[in-house]
Amino acid sequence: MLLEGSNLLFNLLVILITMAIHQFWIESKPNSPFVKNYAILFTSALAIFLCMSFSIVEEDGIKFDLRRVPLWLGTIYGGPLIGILLSLETMLIRFFQGGIGGIISLFSTPLLLAIALLVRPYYFRLRTLNKVMVAAIINILISIFILISVSMAKNTLVDIKFFTSYLMTNFFGIIFVSLSFEAIRKNYLFRMKIYHSAKLDLIGHLAAAVNHEIKNPLTTVRGMIHLLKDDPSLPNEKKESFFQIAMEEIDKIDRIVSDYLTFARPYPNKIEMLPIGQVLSESISIVKPLADQASVKIEIKEISHCTIPGDHSKFVQALVNILKNSIDALPNGGSIEIKAVIMNNLCSIHILDNGVGMSSEIISRLGEPYFTMTSNGTGLGMMVVFKIIESMKGKISINSELGTGTEVILSLPSS
């Protein structure tokens, strides 16, 4: 019996790569129940298949490999169903490979599955070192069981050199892989804890800021109502003026709540194909009255024929927010130029104004909660823009120079 070190190293490499794939899959789809429940099934099944395809083969058809490492991890971290499916895969592959080892596998694989399921309820209460030692001891015992079964089946003792080498390979293999898996898992859980903690802090900050922003217009509305109530003899012109102020303040509250909800709610699943030209025209028509009032000319310079996947109303909202900011940056009037071009399967939308511009310090703060450069702004507009574009798997670039103007570039995947 010859122990081929290259195949065992390949087994270890396969297990580590599938572990990395599993982690990447989990992190790329954190909200998918399917990925959360079954990613470990597919990655462990792939690892078992490749390990068994590159086994250490004895002349009599006895095969040795590290298949039990992904079987163990899949059962422990995936649960009974995953463990049963992986065990069936292992026995099925071994059956088709033939040889006396297939019969031994019919006993050793269910034995490992049963032990893993018995240990599992207590496994996660253990510290990392204890987890690793439990995994190593159980796998060594299963390895000894297999070697004894081989000796009984062949009616001869297994070579002591191979016996020792095989046990050590499995022992250090399970330790190395278990430590790696635990390190990756702990790192991920730690990062998720930091993420959720930061999110809670942000929500708390937003709630306090929304409370502050809403109280101001509510106080104004309350004051208008009291004035109207306490002095019924007010002239109609004065009453109209108070009503107008109250309506403006209510509209401001509505904008604040809408922007807050857009940021707080998950991005909707209502995805459709959006023609860029049509969406830009609609957005411009929404802000045109505001632009005309501010003596700002909005001009479309170039529009390439491209469509992007996204939520229509949300994307229009993002464009409108950007255009409003450009108009606000032109207190004495000016122009806004818009163009959309396709580059490297990306639809790039350029919105350029010749307004007051921004410093690099201000650009770095754009998208922060309640950071605003205008006296009547809520500070939620650009935060909402960043949220929407990020949800569409796009990027925002901002180039600006004080006294010259600002260019906002939206890069979105084109369909």
SULNORQUI-V11454 format. One record per residue. N is the residue number from 1. RES is the residue in one letter. PSI is psi in whole degrees, 0 to 359 (999 if undefined). D_CENTER is the distance of its C-alpha to the mean C-alpha in whole Angstrom. Layout:
<<N	RES	PSI	D_CENTER> <N	RES	PSI	D_CENTER>>
This chain:
<<1	M	125	48> <2	L	124	46> <3	L	110	43> <4	E	106	41> <5	G	328	39> <6	S	321	37> <7	N	324	35> <8	L	321	34> <9	L	323	32> <10	F	320	31> <11	N	313	30> <12	L	317	28> <13	L	318	26> <14	V	315	25> <15	I	317	24> <16	L	320	22> <17	I	317	20> <18	T	328	19> <19	M	316	18> <20	A	318	16> <21	I	317	15> <22	H	313	14> <23	Q	318	12> <24	F	318	10> <25	W	316	10> <26	I	316	9> <27	E	331	6> <28	S	338	5> <29	K	62	6> <30	P	338	6> <31	N	9	8> <32	S	115	10> <33	P	324	13> <34	F	312	15> <35	V	317	12> <36	K	322	12> <37	N	329	16> <38	Y	359	17> <39	A	319	15> <40	I	333	18> <41	L	310	20> <42	F	318	20> <43	T	320	19> <44	S	320	22> <45	A	320	24> <46	L	317	24> <47	A	316	25> <48	I	314	28> <49	F	314	29> <50	L	321	29> <51	C	317	31> <52	M	336	33> <53	S	337	34> <54	F	52	35> <55	S	169	37> <56	I	117	40> <57	V	130	43> <58	E	162	46> <59	E	323	49> <60	D	7	49> <61	G	8	46> <62	I	128	44> <63	K	134	41> <64	F	135	39> <65	D	190	35> <66	L	31	32> <67	R	331	31> <68	R	341	31> <69	V	305	28> <70	P	332	25> <71	L	317	27> <72	W	308	28> <73	L	319	24> <74	G	319	23> <75	T	316	25> <76	I	312	25> <77	Y	344	21> <78	G	333	21> <79	G	179	24> <80	P	314	27> <81	L	314	26> <82	I	316	24> <83	G	317	27> <84	I	315	30> <85	L	318	28> <86	L	323	28> <87	S	317	31> <88	L	319	33> <89	E	314	31> <90	T	312	33> <91	M	324	36> <92	L	315	36> <93	I	316	35> <94	R	326	38> <95	F	316	40> <96	F	336	40> <97	Q	336	40> <98	G	181	44> <99	G	169	46> <100	I	337	47> <101	G	333	43> <102	G	322	42> <103	I	318	44> <104	I	322	43> <105	S	330	40> <106	L	339	40> <107	F	316	41> <108	S	323	39> <109	T	310	36> <110	P	328	36> <111	L	314	38> <112	L	319	35> <113	L	313	33> <114	A	316	35> <115	I	317	35> <116	A	319	31> <117	L	327	31> <118	L	323	34> <119	V	330	32> <120	R	314	28> <121	P	334	29> <122	Y	344	30> <123	Y	316	28> <124	F	353	25> <125	R	347	28> <126	L	157	29> <127	R	165	28> <128	T	313	27> <129	L	319	30> <130	N	323	32> <131	K	313	29> <132	V	318	29> <133	M	321	33> <134	V	314	33> <135	A	317	31> <136	A	315	34> <137	I	315	37> <138	I	317	36> <139	N	327	35> <140	I	317	38> <141	L	319	40> <142	I	321	39> <143	S	318	40> <144	I	318	43> <145	F	317	44> <146	I	316	43> <147	L	321	45> <148	I	319	48> <149	S	321	47> <150	V	316	48> <151	S	318	51> <152	M	320	52> <153	A	324	51> <154	K	351	53> <155	N	35	56> <156	T	152	55> <157	L	142	54> <158	V	141	50> <159	D	129	51> <160	I	327	50> <161	K	314	49> <162	F	320	46> <163	F	309	46> <164	T	315	45> <165	S	318	43> <166	Y	318	41> <167	L	317	40> <168	M	321	39> <169	T	313	37> <170	N	322	35> <171	F	306	35> <172	F	331	34> <173	G	311	31> <174	I	324	30> <175	I	311	30> <176	F	313	28> <177	V	318	25> <178	S	317	25> <179	L	318	25> <180	S	315	22> <181	F	316	20> <182	E	321	21> <183	A	316	20> <184	I	316	17> <185	R	316	16> <186	K	319	17> <187	N	318	16> <188	Y	313	12> <189	L	323	14> <190	F	316	15> <191	R	322	12> <192	M	325	11> <193	K	317	14> <194	I	318	14> <195	Y	312	11> <196	H	325	13> <197	S	316	16> <198	A	323	15> <199	K	319	14> <200	L	320	17> <201	D	318	19> <202	L	317	18> <203	I	319	19> <204	G	318	22> <205	H	317	23> <206	L	317	22> <207	A	317	24> <208	A	320	27> <209	A	318	27> <210	V	318	27> <211	N	316	30> <212	H	315	31> <213	E	326	31> <214	I	328	32> <215	K	322	35> <216	N	306	37> <217	P	328	37> <218	L	322	38> <219	T	320	41> <220	T	314	42> <221	V	317	42> <222	R	317	44> <223	G	318	46> <224	M	317	47> <225	I	318	48> <226	H	318	50> <227	L	317	52> <228	L	325	52> <229	K	318	53> <230	D	337	56> <231	D	82	58> <232	P	341	58> <233	S	8	61> <234	L	143	58> <235	P	153	59> <236	N	323	57> <237	E	319	55> <238	K	317	54> <239	K	316	53> <240	E	320	51> <241	S	316	49> <242	F	318	48> <243	F	319	47> <244	Q	317	45> <245	I	316	43> <246	A	318	42> <247	M	319	40> <248	E	320	39> <249	E	324	37> <250	I	320	36> <251	D	322	34> <252	K	318	33> <253	I	317	32> <254	D	318	30> <255	R	318	28> <256	I	313	27> <257	V	318	26> <258	S	315	24> <259	D	320	22> <260	Y	316	21> <261	L	322	20> <262	T	320	18> <263	F	320	16> <264	A	326	16> <265	R	148	15> <266	P	151	12> <267	Y	129	12> <268	P	158	15> <269	N	7	15> <270	K	83	19> <271	I	132	18> <272	E	167	21> <273	M	123	23> <274	L	116	24> <275	P	123	27> <276	I	316	26> <277	G	316	30> <278	Q	317	30> <279	V	320	27> <280	L	316	29> <281	S	318	32> <282	E	318	31> <283	S	319	29> <284	I	319	32> <285	S	330	35> <286	I	319	33> <287	V	358	33> <288	K	316	37> <289	P	320	39> <290	L	320	37> <291	A	317	38> <292	D	320	41> <293	Q	327	42> <294	A	8	41> <295	S	44	43> <296	V	129	40> <297	K	125	40> <298	I	124	36> <299	E	132	37> <300	I	116	35> <301	K	316	36> <302	E	133	34> <303	I	112	32> <304	S	152	31> <305	H	101	30> <306	C	152	27> <307	T	149	24> <308	I	148	20> <309	P	136	18> <310	G	179	17> <311	D	122	19> <312	H	306	22> <313	S	322	23> <314	K	319	20> <315	F	321	20> <316	V	319	24> <317	Q	319	23> <318	A	315	21> <319	L	318	24> <320	V	318	27> <321	N	318	25> <322	I	315	25> <323	L	321	29> <324	K	320	30> <325	N	321	29> <326	S	320	31> <327	I	318	34> <328	D	332	34> <329	A	2	34> <330	L	68	38> <331	P	334	40> <332	N	21	43> <333	G	171	42> <334	G	206	40> <335	S	153	38> <336	I	125	35> <337	E	137	34> <338	I	137	31> <339	K	153	31> <340	A	124	28> <341	V	156	28> <342	I	128	26> <343	M	123	26> <344	N	49	24> <345	N	19	22> <346	L	137	21> <347	C	114	23> <348	S	121	23> <349	I	121	25> <350	H	125	27> <351	I	109	28> <352	L	128	31> <353	D	160	34> <354	N	45	37> <355	G	207	36> <356	V	339	36> <357	G	177	33> <358	M	153	31> <359	S	165	31> <360	S	329	29> <361	E	318	28> <362	I	320	28> <363	I	320	25> <364	S	340	23> <365	R	353	23> <366	L	135	22> <367	G	351	19> <368	E	148	20> <369	P	124	21> <370	Y	23	25> <371	F	120	26> <372	T	152	28> <373	M	0	31> <374	T	154	33> <375	S	332	35> <376	N	10	34> <377	G	156	31> <378	T	343	28> <379	G	1	25> <380	L	343	23> <381	G	304	23> <382	M	331	21> <383	M	319	18> <384	V	319	18> <385	V	311	18> <386	F	319	15> <387	K	313	13> <388	I	313	15> <389	I	321	14> <390	E	319	11> <391	S	335	10> <392	M	10	13> <393	K	34	11> <394	G	178	14> <395	K	152	15> <396	I	129	18> <397	S	139	21> <398	I	122	24> <399	N	129	27> <400	S	152	30> <401	E	132	34> <402	L	131	36> <403	G	355	39> <404	T	314	37> <405	G	183	34> <406	T	141	31> <407	E	123	29> <408	V	127	25> <409	I	121	23> <410	L	120	20> <411	S	114	19> <412	L	143	18> <413	P	129	17> <414	S	143	21> <415	S	999	21>>
